[in-house]
């Protein structure tokens, strides 16, 4: 299945491009925040050729594609009329700052439950001072 076909099928199985709130990707996963998660057809997405797995994590649909996820993301962005630059991570931060943000967040007097949730992988650092 080509990236064009896979992108079109994924968009269809998540409820169409009007259901996409935000799209991004990491090294291997396509990450989609949707307006209505009830429209997701998870089993059908998992069965697509080229998809290694799919899961919901913190109200975000994560579709495991592999190292070629970037080209699929670009195709989905094109077909769904998304602005990839708006969803791209900030790259102007220095590497040290990106590493230090979670550490600073956890040591800034946040309650114990926040530190525990972050250690368990259930909490993301805030974007602010």
Backbone as CSV, one residue per row, in Angstrom:
resi,resn,N_x,N_y,N_z,CA_x,CA_y,CA_z,C_x,C_y,C_z
1,UNK,0.850,-1.176,0.000,0.000,0.000,0.000,0.899,1.243,0.000
2,UNK,0.635,2.175,-0.894,1.438,3.389,-0.980,1.097,4.342,0.167
3,UNK,1.964,5.323,0.386,1.698,6.317,1.428,0.413,7.085,1.149
4,UNK,0.134,7.360,-0.115,-1.104,8.069,-0.466,-2.321,7.252,-0.072
5,UNK,-2.303,5.975,-0.389,-3.424,5.099,-0.062,-3.557,4.921,1.445
6,UNK,-2.425,4.710,2.125,-2.448,4.523,3.574,-2.942,5.783,4.275
7,UNK,-2.478,6.934,3.844,-2.917,8.199,4.440,-4.421,8.389,4.253
8,UNK,-4.910,8.132,3.052,-6.340,8.284,2.775,-7.169,7.338,3.641
9,UNK,-6.693,6.123,3.787,-7.427,5.125,4.584,-7.419,5.503,6.066
10,UNK,-6.282,5.962,6.581,-6.205,6.370,7.988,-7.141,7.546,8.240
11,UNK,-7.122,8.521,7.349,-8.014,9.682,7.509,-9.473,9.232,7.542
12,UNK,-9.809,8.301,6.676,-11.180,7.769,6.641,-11.532,7.072,7.953
13,UNK,-10.589,6.279,8.495,-10.864,5.480,9.698,-10.826,6.286,11.003
14,UNK,-10.404,7.529,10.936,-10.435,8.368,12.142,-11.585,9.371,12.094
15,UNK,-12.421,9.269,11.072,-13.583,10.140,11.007,-13.441,11.311,10.056
16,UNK,-12.423,11.275,9.208,-12.246,12.327,8.217,-11.320,13.433,8.683
17,UNK,-10.896,14.257,7.743,-9.936,15.305,8.088,-10.525,16.373,8.990
18,UNK,-11.837,16.540,9.010,-12.454,17.531,9.897,-12.415,17.092,11.357
19,UNK,-12.069,15.835,11.612,-11.977,15.332,12.986,-10.577,15.512,13.578
20,UNK,-9.616,15.952,12.782,-8.237,16.091,13.255,-8.054,17.452,13.920
21,UNK,-7.726,17.419,15.206,-7.454,18.638,15.958,-5.989,19.032,15.829
22,UNK,-5.112,18.032,15.930,-3.668,18.257,15.880,-3.002,16.985,15.402
23,UNK,-1.958,17.135,14.620,-1.208,15.980,14.129,0.277,16.240,14.326
24,UNK,0.987,15.200,14.702,2.437,15.280,14.886,2.994,13.869,14.729
25,UNK,4.304,13.756,14.811,4.907,12.422,14.798,6.208,12.469,15.567
26,UNK,6.597,11.298,16.055,7.906,11.149,16.684,8.722,10.270,15.746
27,UNK,9.655,9.521,16.278,10.528,8.697,15.426,9.781,7.561,14.732
28,UNK,8.764,6.997,15.387,8.086,5.838,14.812,6.566,5.930,14.822
29,UNK,6.011,6.934,15.485,4.562,6.986,15.664,3.948,8.247,15.075
30,UNK,2.799,8.055,14.492,1.955,9.155,14.073,1.057,9.467,15.275
31,UNK,1.019,10.721,15.694,0.269,11.112,16.891,-0.843,12.062,16.482
32,UNK,-2.080,11.646,16.745,-3.240,12.426,16.327,-4.125,12.755,17.522
33,UNK,-4.407,14.033,17.683,-5.413,14.477,18.639,-6.663,14.754,17.816
34,UNK,-7.761,14.159,18.238,-8.991,14.246,17.463,-10.079,14.938,18.269
35,UNK,-11.016,15.535,17.561,-12.140,16.182,18.229,-13.093,15.151,18.827
36,UNK,-13.316,14.044,18.111,-14.249,13.017,18.570,-13.582,11.651,18.475
37,UNK,-13.139,11.131,19.611,-12.455,9.829,19.631,-13.399,8.664,19.371
38,UNK,-14.708,8.893,19.472,-15.670,7.821,19.222,-15.697,7.406,17.748
39,UNK,-15.183,8.237,16.873,-15.188,7.928,15.442,-14.024,7.038,15.013
40,UNK,-13.078,6.811,15.916,-11.886,6.014,15.585,-12.260,4.543,15.421
41,UNK,-11.806,3.956,14.336,-11.988,2.522,14.102,-10.634,1.852,14.321
42,UNK,-10.293,1.649,15.587,-8.966,1.209,15.990,-8.574,-0.144,15.395
43,UNK,-9.465,-1.111,15.439,-9.150,-2.456,14.925,-8.835,-2.417,13.424
44,UNK,-9.604,-1.611,12.683,-9.371,-1.504,11.246,-8.035,-0.818,10.964
45,UNK,-7.697,0.197,11.772,-6.408,0.874,11.604,-5.268,-0.103,11.851
46,UNK,-5.380,-0.898,12.918,-4.335,-1.871,13.248,-4.154,-2.912,12.149
47,UNK,-5.211,-3.200,11.407,-5.125,-4.245,10.377,-4.592,-3.727,9.041
48,UNK,-4.353,-2.429,8.926,-3.845,-1.883,7.666,-2.408,-2.331,7.415
49,UNK,-2.120,-2.628,6.146,-0.753,-2.972,5.767,0.096,-1.713,5.879
50,UNK,1.189,-1.798,6.605,2.041,-0.647,6.853,1.889,-0.087,8.256
51,UNK,0.874,-0.544,8.976,0.653,-0.122,10.367,1.097,-1.253,11.278
52,UNK,2.015,-0.948,12.192,2.535,-1.969,13.103,1.698,-2.100,14.368
53,UNK,0.890,-1.096,14.662,0.036,-1.123,15.838,-0.617,0.232,16.020
54,UNK,-1.593,0.280,16.916,-2.276,1.539,17.214,-2.815,1.462,18.628
55,UNK,-2.830,2.617,19.291,-3.325,2.659,20.667,-3.766,4.077,21.010
56,UNK,-4.607,4.161,22.013,-4.977,5.452,22.580,-4.097,5.657,23.813
57,UNK,-3.477,6.823,23.899,-2.616,7.153,25.040,-2.890,8.607,25.406
58,UNK,-3.425,8.836,26.603,-3.716,10.198,27.074,-4.562,10.983,26.077
59,UNK,-5.652,10.397,25.634,-6.574,11.025,24.687,-5.922,11.350,23.337
60,UNK,-4.870,10.627,23.003,-4.175,10.819,21.735,-4.091,9.473,21.029
61,UNK,-4.447,9.460,19.759,-4.298,8.251,18.950,-2.864,8.169,18.474
62,UNK,-2.211,7.054,18.794,-0.837,6.829,18.356,-0.835,5.630,17.416
63,UNK,-0.410,5.883,16.183,-0.353,4.825,15.177,1.119,4.530,14.922
64,UNK,1.510,3.304,15.207,2.915,2.900,15.063,3.164,2.530,13.605
65,UNK,4.063,3.288,12.984,4.373,3.101,11.563,5.787,2.581,11.370
66,UNK,6.718,3.102,12.125,8.124,2.759,11.950,8.890,3.998,11.518
67,UNK,10.148,3.813,11.125,10.997,4.972,10.811,10.544,5.787,9.601
68,UNK,9.663,5.277,8.779,9.179,6.015,7.615,7.948,6.866,7.944
69,UNK,7.670,7.083,9.225,6.480,7.828,9.647,6.475,9.262,9.120
70,UNK,7.631,9.856,8.947,7.704,11.242,8.479,7.066,11.446,7.117
71,UNK,7.318,10.537,6.200,6.733,10.678,4.864,5.220,10.441,4.900
72,UNK,4.756,9.527,5.752,3.312,9.308,5.891,2.656,10.526,6.535
73,UNK,3.307,11.091,7.529,2.789,12.304,8.170,2.640,13.428,7.140
74,UNK,3.645,13.602,6.296,3.577,14.649,5.268,2.411,14.411,4.309
75,UNK,2.163,13.162,3.987,1.053,12.830,3.089,-0.297,13.090,3.765
76,UNK,-0.411,12.733,5.038,-1.654,13.001,5.769,-1.872,14.501,5.885
77,UNK,-0.807,15.236,6.185,-0.920,16.694,6.288,-1.388,17.292,4.968
78,UNK,-0.872,16.791,3.860,-1.268,17.302,2.552,-2.732,16.967,2.245
79,UNK,-3.119,15.725,2.499,-4.487,15.303,2.183,-5.517,15.944,3.109
80,UNK,-5.151,16.197,4.347,-6.098,16.753,5.324,-5.997,18.275,5.425
81,UNK,-5.163,18.877,4.565,-4.975,20.337,4.582,-4.526,20.844,5.948
82,UNK,-3.571,20.138,6.546,-3.012,20.549,7.833,-1.800,21.421,7.583
83,UNK,-1.425,22.171,8.576,-0.226,22.996,8.500,0.853,22.316,9.321
84,UNK,1.743,21.535,8.694,2.750,20.794,9.457,3.651,21.699,10.287
85,UNK,3.924,22.902,9.815,4.808,23.796,10.559,4.199,24.187,11.900
86,UNK,2.882,24.319,11.960,2.221,24.703,13.214,2.272,23.578,14.238
87,UNK,2.288,22.331,13.765,2.301,21.197,14.679,3.694,20.681,14.971
88,UNK,4.695,21.214,14.296,6.064,20.731,14.485,6.584,21.145,15.856
89,UNK,7.405,20.311,16.475,7.980,20.680,17.763,8.912,21.871,17.613
90,UNK,9.053,22.630,18.670,9.942,23.781,18.632,11.379,23.289,18.586
91,UNK,12.084,23.666,17.546,13.461,23.208,17.400,14.462,24.297,17.744
92,UNK,13.963,25.493,18.084,14.896,26.564,18.400,15.391,26.481,19.841
93,UNK,14.866,25.553,20.608,15.350,25.359,21.964,16.664,24.601,21.918
94,UNK,17.548,24.974,22.791,18.804,24.247,22.883,18.536,22.870,23.483
95,UNK,19.348,21.908,23.098,19.183,20.540,23.579,19.189,20.493,25.097
96,UNK,20.066,21.226,25.718,20.151,21.223,27.174,18.847,21.723,27.799
97,UNK,18.247,22.758,27.209,16.993,23.306,27.724,15.865,22.296,27.596
98,UNK,15.802,21.590,26.453,14.758,20.583,26.280,14.913,19.451,27.275
99,UNK,16.125,19.109,27.632,16.365,18.074,28.631,16.020,18.582,30.024
100,UNK,16.345,19.832,30.281,16.190,20.386,31.619,14.741,20.702,31.976
101,UNK,13.877,20.991,30.999,12.495,21.359,31.282,11.760,20.351,32.172
102,UNK,11.779,19.048,31.859,11.075,18.109,32.739,11.682,18.057,34.145
103,UNK,13.001,18.168,34.240,13.659,18.134,35.547,13.256,19.365,36.351
104,UNK,13.272,20.520,35.708,12.879,21.757,36.379,11.418,21.691,36.808
105,UNK,10.590,21.118,35.962,9.167,20.984,36.265,8.952,20.154,37.530
106,UNK,9.657,19.051,37.630,9.450,18.151,38.765,10.055,18.680,40.057
107,UNK,11.070,19.513,39.945,11.715,20.008,41.154,11.221,21.394,41.550
108,UNK,10.164,21.868,40.910,9.701,23.229,41.162,8.619,23.309,42.229
109,UNK,8.546,22.334,43.096,7.568,22.383,44.172,6.222,21.802,43.803
110,UNK,6.161,21.072,42.695,4.898,20.431,42.360,4.570,19.367,43.392
111,UNK,3.301,19.082,43.563,2.914,18.054,44.539,3.539,16.698,44.215
112,UNK,3.620,15.885,45.229,4.210,14.553,45.084,3.526,13.723,44.002
113,UNK,2.190,13.826,43.913,1.489,13.003,42.926,1.925,13.352,41.514
114,UNK,2.272,14.619,41.295,2.722,15.044,39.972,4.061,14.372,39.655
115,UNK,4.964,14.351,40.601,6.266,13.701,40.382,6.092,12.214,40.133
116,UNK,5.191,11.590,40.887,4.955,10.157,40.731,4.349,9.873,39.351
117,UNK,3.371,10.669,38.938,2.730,10.452,37.642,3.731,10.633,36.509
118,UNK,4.633,11.608,36.642,5.630,11.820,35.594,6.581,10.625,35.532
119,UNK,6.986,10.130,36.688,7.895,8.981,36.725,7.244,7.756,36.095
120,UNK,5.915,7.654,36.216,5.198,6.528,35.625,4.868,6.762,34.151
121,UNK,5.215,7.945,33.645,4.974,8.241,32.239,3.581,8.753,31.935
122,UNK,2.827,9.224,32.944,1.450,9.677,32.740,1.302,11.185,32.760
123,UNK,2.374,11.903,32.792,2.268,13.350,32.918,3.309,14.015,32.039
124,UNK,2.910,15.093,31.409,3.847,15.835,30.574,4.191,17.140,31.269
125,UNK,5.414,17.619,31.087,5.790,18.891,31.688,4.989,20.027,31.070
126,UNK,4.714,21.029,31.853,3.967,22.167,31.371,4.853,23.048,30.500
127,UNK,4.222,23.859,29.687,4.942,24.782,28.813,4.765,26.187,29.376
128,UNK,5.550,26.555,30.305,5.456,27.884,30.881,6.484,28.057,31.970
129,UNK,6.395,29.164,32.625,7.383,29.404,33.674,6.817,29.127,35.034
